[in-house]
């Protein structure tokens, strides 16, 4: 969705996904896929997930899963309320 140039880190691709009342898994997997594929052309990627109406417990579970998915990669997933 957005690309920024960082003087040290190089190009950073940022994908943004908003979770709504349904389709969480599809939006999440689409966002992860886009962020990973963007590494072909970018030095790093960030997937920003806005949780909207998702309950606090589900957001925390998503953060735990996101940390495991990104461990050792050049992608970060940021989960915001």
Beta strands, then each sheet from edge to edge (+ up, - down):
strand 1: 2-6
strand 2: 10-18
strand 3: 44-50
strand 4: 75-80
sheet 1: 1+ 2- 3- 4-
end
